[in-house]
Each structure stands twice: as C-alpha cells, then as structure tokens.
Amino acid sequence: PASAPGTVEIKSPMIGTFYRAPAPGAEPFIEVGRHVDPDTTVCIIEVMKLMNSIPAEARGVVTEILVTNGARVEPGDVLMVIGPDPEDG
C-alpha cells in the first residue's frame, strides 16, 4: 500500500539481507517512534559478506518497520516509513 501524505519511504538500494542491528544480540539501530535525521543509520544490508549502512535520508519519526530482521530484500523494497516529526510543527 502507498504511504500516507507527508511520509518518506526508505527503500532498499540493493539486493541483500536486511539487519536491524550492527551485530547479533546488539540493540537495533532504530525503533518505531524514534526520531531520525538524514544521516542516521537505520539498518544494514549485507551483500556477499559486505555490510552496507543505510541512512534515513530524511528527518522525522520512524512510523513503520516493514521488513523482518534477516529477511532478503530486493532493490526498491520499502524497508521502513518515516513520518513528520511533531516537534517540527
């Protein structure tokens, strides 16, 4: 489904394996409800043992995480959605 107006979809730029944390057992990079800036790392995608950090590329609050940790992703898959930050009013 299409995202609501004013939201930004973070899409996978490559094929690989999606990880929410930098290592097994580590805290996730972000959670739903957390504020992010354009340079905030929101996940990593592993491609042939190379870990690629994925930045938010937008300012706002994470409203949805649409991919399960460890899932395979394809280019263009929506990984998460960022909504407007209420504090930016």
HELIX and SHEET records of a PDB file:
HELIX    1   1 PRO A   86  ASP A   88  5                                   3    
SHEET    1   A 4 VAL A   8  LYS A  11  0                                        
SHEET    2   A 4 VAL A  78  GLY A  83 -1                                        
SHEET    3   A 4 GLY A  60  ILE A  65 -1                                        
SHEET    4   A 4 HIS A  35  VAL A  36 -1                                        
SHEET    1   B 4 LEU A  50  PRO A  55  0                                        
SHEET    2   B 4 THR A  41  VAL A  47 -1                                        
SHEET    3   B 4 GLY A  16  TYR A  19 -1                                        
SHEET    4   B 4 ARG A  72  VAL A  73 -1                                        
END                                                                             
